[in-house]
Amino acid sequence: MRISYHKEYSSFLNREMEYKIYGHAGKPMLVFPTSLGRFYQFEDSGMIETLHEFIDAGKLQIWACDSIDGETFFSAHWNREERINRHEQYDKYITRELIPGILHQSKGNNGGAEQKILISGCSMGAYYSANFFFRYPHFFDTLIALSGVYSTQYFFGDHLDGNIYYNSPLHYLPQLEDAGYLNQYRNSRIIVCCGQGAFEDEMLHETRLLQELLMYKQIPARIEYWGHDADHDWPWWNKQIHYYVESCL
């Protein structure tokens, strides 16, 4: 398996950002870490090994990006406005620096064929992947979100001032009437999964809210609830990611 490490300066964040790429060709997949996690977490938690058959076969190429959660959603020092504004800088890093690079490299690795991205994550990574998918659907054609929350309630309580609202899918999606966005959602593959075991209660609640919302907006989605033994932890996410990625390739 081809693995490469990258460290690049972000003009939006004014700092170096790290990521790793796994594979040589195939569907581009962007994955986010869990809360306060780093770019190497996906590999360290067994997910690359779980998906190795697709990577080795040139069906899947994975970009594992870094987070800056300690400066944004989980900062213990900055106020709400500072935290969400820093996240907006991270948003620009992902959408204006990292993703254009993914699309350019993926096109070169796949004989010039342009592809959209499969975006995914577990827990906090599921929140990130869903939020980026719904905010910027023109980059993506597949979402696989595992055990996530889909609002900013957990991070900011009932506050929806400023850019907080625009990062809370359960709040901005009900108001969205743009036909272009809705059509892109409807022509994409949306997979949202949550277990019903330990530490999944809040994620279950918000997954059900998202399911109701997507049904109301007539957006097709595959929403699945695994059993009461399916905990909020990596052993289950490894099983889930293989199952859902296999169904997408």
C-alpha positions as CSV (number, residue, x, y, z in Angstrom):
1,M,0.0,0.0,0.0
2,R,1.3,3.4,-0.9
3,I,1.3,5.7,2.1
4,S,2.5,9.3,2.1
5,Y,2.7,11.9,4.9
6,H,2.2,15.6,4.1
7,K,2.7,18.8,6.1
8,E,1.6,22.0,4.4
9,Y,1.1,25.6,5.4
10,S,-2.4,26.9,5.5
11,S,-2.8,30.6,4.7
12,F,-6.3,30.5,6.3
13,L,-5.1,29.0,9.6
14,N,-1.6,30.6,9.6
15,R,-0.1,27.3,10.6
16,E,1.2,24.0,9.3
17,M,-1.5,21.3,8.8
18,E,-0.7,17.6,8.5
19,Y,-2.5,14.7,6.7
20,K,-1.8,11.3,5.3
21,I,-2.8,9.7,2.0
22,Y,-3.4,5.9,1.7
23,G,-3.5,4.2,-1.7
24,H,-2.6,5.0,-5.3
25,A,-5.9,5.3,-7.1
26,G,-9.7,4.9,-6.8
27,K,-12.6,6.7,-5.2
28,P,-11.2,9.7,-3.2
29,M,-12.3,9.4,0.5
30,L,-11.8,12.2,3.0
31,V,-12.0,11.2,6.7
32,F,-12.1,13.3,9.8
33,P,-10.9,12.2,13.3
34,T,-13.0,12.0,16.5
35,S,-13.0,14.8,19.0
36,L,-9.5,16.2,19.6
37,G,-8.1,13.5,17.3
38,R,-5.3,13.8,14.9
39,F,-4.7,12.8,11.3
40,Y,-3.1,9.5,12.2
41,Q,-6.0,8.3,14.3
42,F,-7.9,6.6,11.4
43,E,-4.8,4.4,10.8
44,D,-4.0,3.8,14.5
45,S,-7.6,2.7,15.1
46,G,-7.4,0.0,12.5
47,M,-9.6,1.6,9.9
48,I,-6.9,1.6,7.1
49,E,-6.3,-2.1,7.7
50,T,-10.0,-2.7,7.7
51,L,-10.3,-1.1,4.2
52,H,-6.9,-2.3,2.8
53,E,-8.5,-4.7,0.3
54,F,-10.2,-1.7,-1.5
55,I,-7.1,0.5,-1.2
56,D,-4.7,-2.2,-2.5
57,A,-7.1,-2.9,-5.4
58,G,-7.0,0.7,-6.5
59,K,-10.7,1.2,-5.7
60,L,-10.2,3.6,-2.8
61,Q,-7.7,6.3,-2.0
62,I,-8.0,7.9,1.5
63,W,-7.0,11.3,2.8
64,A,-7.0,11.4,6.6
65,C,-7.0,15.1,7.7
66,D,-6.2,16.8,10.9
67,S,-8.5,18.7,13.2
68,I,-8.0,21.8,15.4
69,D,-10.7,21.0,17.9
70,G,-8.7,22.4,20.8
71,E,-9.0,25.8,19.2
72,T,-12.7,25.6,18.2
73,F,-15.4,23.3,19.5
74,F,-13.5,22.0,22.5
75,S,-11.5,25.1,23.4
76,A,-11.4,25.8,27.1
77,H,-10.2,29.3,26.8
78,W,-11.8,31.1,23.9
79,N,-15.4,32.6,23.9
80,R,-18.1,31.4,21.5
81,E,-17.4,33.9,18.8
82,E,-13.7,33.2,18.8
83,R,-14.3,29.5,18.7
84,I,-16.7,29.5,15.8
85,N,-14.7,32.1,13.8
86,R,-11.6,29.9,14.2
87,H,-13.7,27.0,12.9
88,E,-14.7,29.1,9.9
89,Q,-11.0,29.4,9.2
90,Y,-10.7,25.7,9.4
91,D,-13.7,25.4,7.1
92,K,-11.8,27.5,4.5
93,Y,-8.7,25.4,4.9
94,I,-10.7,22.2,4.2
95,T,-12.8,23.6,1.3
96,R,-10.3,26.0,-0.4
97,E,-6.9,24.3,0.2
98,L,-7.2,20.6,1.1
99,I,-10.2,19.5,-1.1
100,P,-9.0,21.2,-4.3
101,G,-5.7,19.3,-3.8
102,I,-7.6,16.1,-3.3
103,L,-9.6,16.6,-6.5
104,H,-6.6,17.5,-8.5
105,Q,-4.5,14.6,-7.3
106,S,-7.4,12.1,-7.6
107,K,-8.0,13.2,-11.2
108,G,-4.3,12.5,-12.0
109,N,-4.4,9.2,-10.3
110,N,-7.5,8.0,-12.2
111,G,-6.5,8.6,-15.8
112,G,-7.9,12.2,-15.9
113,A,-11.4,11.1,-14.7
114,E,-13.0,13.7,-12.4
115,Q,-14.6,12.3,-9.3
116,K,-16.5,13.6,-6.4
117,I,-15.4,12.7,-2.8
118,L,-16.7,10.2,-0.4
119,I,-16.6,12.0,3.0
120,S,-16.7,10.2,6.3
121,G,-16.0,10.1,10.0
122,C,-17.0,8.6,13.3
123,S,-18.3,10.5,16.3
124,M,-17.0,14.1,16.0
125,G,-15.8,13.1,12.6
126,A,-19.3,12.2,11.6
127,Y,-20.4,15.7,12.6
128,Y,-17.7,17.2,10.4
129,S,-18.4,15.0,7.5
130,A,-22.1,15.7,7.5
131,N,-21.7,19.4,8.0
132,F,-19.2,19.7,5.1
133,F,-21.4,17.5,2.9
134,F,-24.5,19.6,3.5
135,R,-22.7,22.9,3.2
136,Y,-20.7,22.1,0.1
137,P,-22.5,19.3,-1.7
138,H,-20.8,20.1,-5.1
139,F,-17.6,18.5,-3.8
140,F,-19.2,15.2,-2.7
141,D,-21.4,12.4,-3.9
142,T,-21.3,10.1,-0.8
143,L,-21.6,10.6,2.9
144,I,-20.9,7.9,5.5
145,A,-21.5,9.3,9.0
146,L,-21.1,6.9,11.9
147,S,-22.3,7.7,15.5
148,G,-22.4,11.5,15.1
149,V,-24.3,14.5,16.4
150,Y,-25.7,16.8,13.7
151,S,-26.2,20.1,15.6
152,T,-24.0,22.4,17.6
153,Q,-26.1,21.8,20.8
154,Y,-23.3,19.7,22.3
155,F,-20.7,22.4,21.8
156,F,-22.6,25.7,22.2
157,G,-25.9,24.8,23.9
158,D,-28.9,26.8,22.6
159,H,-26.7,29.6,21.2
160,L,-27.1,30.0,17.4
161,D,-25.7,33.4,17.0
162,G,-23.3,34.3,14.1
163,N,-21.8,31.4,12.3
164,I,-22.9,28.9,14.9
165,Y,-26.2,28.6,13.0
166,Y,-24.5,27.8,9.7
167,N,-22.6,24.9,11.3
168,S,-25.7,23.3,12.8
169,P,-27.3,21.0,10.1
170,L,-30.3,20.3,12.2
171,H,-31.0,24.0,12.3
172,Y,-30.0,25.3,8.8
173,L,-31.4,22.4,6.7
174,P,-35.1,23.0,7.6
175,Q,-34.8,26.5,6.2
176,L,-32.9,25.4,3.0
177,E,-35.0,25.8,-0.1
178,D,-32.2,26.2,-2.7
179,A,-33.2,23.7,-5.5
180,G,-29.5,23.3,-6.6
181,Y,-28.5,22.1,-3.1
182,L,-31.5,19.9,-2.6
183,N,-31.0,18.2,-6.0
184,Q,-27.4,17.5,-5.2
185,Y,-28.4,15.9,-1.9
186,R,-31.0,13.8,-3.7
187,N,-28.5,12.7,-6.3
188,S,-25.9,11.7,-3.7
189,R,-25.6,8.6,-1.5
190,I,-26.3,9.5,2.1
191,I,-25.5,6.8,4.8
192,V,-25.9,7.6,8.4
193,C,-25.5,4.9,11.0
194,C,-25.6,4.7,14.8
195,G,-25.4,1.9,17.3
196,Q,-27.7,1.5,20.2
197,G,-25.1,0.4,22.8
198,A,-23.0,2.2,25.3
199,F,-22.5,6.0,25.0
200,E,-24.7,6.3,21.9
201,D,-27.7,8.0,23.5
202,E,-27.1,11.5,22.3
203,M,-26.0,10.3,18.9
204,L,-29.1,8.2,18.6
205,H,-31.3,11.2,19.4
206,E,-29.7,13.4,16.8
207,T,-29.6,10.7,14.2
208,R,-33.3,10.2,14.6
209,L,-33.8,14.0,14.2
210,L,-31.7,14.0,11.1
211,Q,-33.7,11.1,9.7
212,E,-37.0,12.9,10.2
213,L,-35.6,16.0,8.7
214,L,-34.3,14.3,5.5
215,M,-37.7,12.5,5.1
216,Y,-39.5,15.8,5.4
217,K,-37.2,17.4,2.8
218,Q,-37.7,14.4,0.5
219,I,-34.0,13.6,0.5
220,P,-33.3,9.9,0.2
221,A,-31.0,8.5,2.8
222,R,-29.9,5.2,4.2
223,I,-30.3,5.6,8.0
224,E,-29.5,2.5,10.0
225,Y,-29.5,1.6,13.7
226,W,-27.2,-1.2,14.8
227,G,-28.0,-3.4,17.8
228,H,-27.8,-2.7,21.5
229,D,-24.4,-4.3,21.6
230,A,-23.1,-1.8,19.1
231,D,-21.1,0.7,21.3
232,H,-19.7,4.1,20.6
233,D,-16.2,2.7,19.9
234,W,-13.7,1.8,17.2
235,P,-14.4,-2.0,17.1
236,W,-17.9,-1.3,15.9
237,W,-16.9,1.6,13.6
238,N,-14.4,-0.8,11.9
239,K,-17.2,-3.2,11.2
240,Q,-19.5,-0.5,10.0
241,I,-17.0,1.3,7.7
242,H,-16.1,-1.9,5.8
243,Y,-19.8,-2.8,5.4
244,Y,-20.8,0.6,4.0
245,V,-17.7,1.3,1.9
246,E,-18.1,-2.1,0.3
247,S,-21.7,-1.2,-0.6
248,C,-20.5,2.1,-2.3
249,L,-17.7,0.8,-4.5
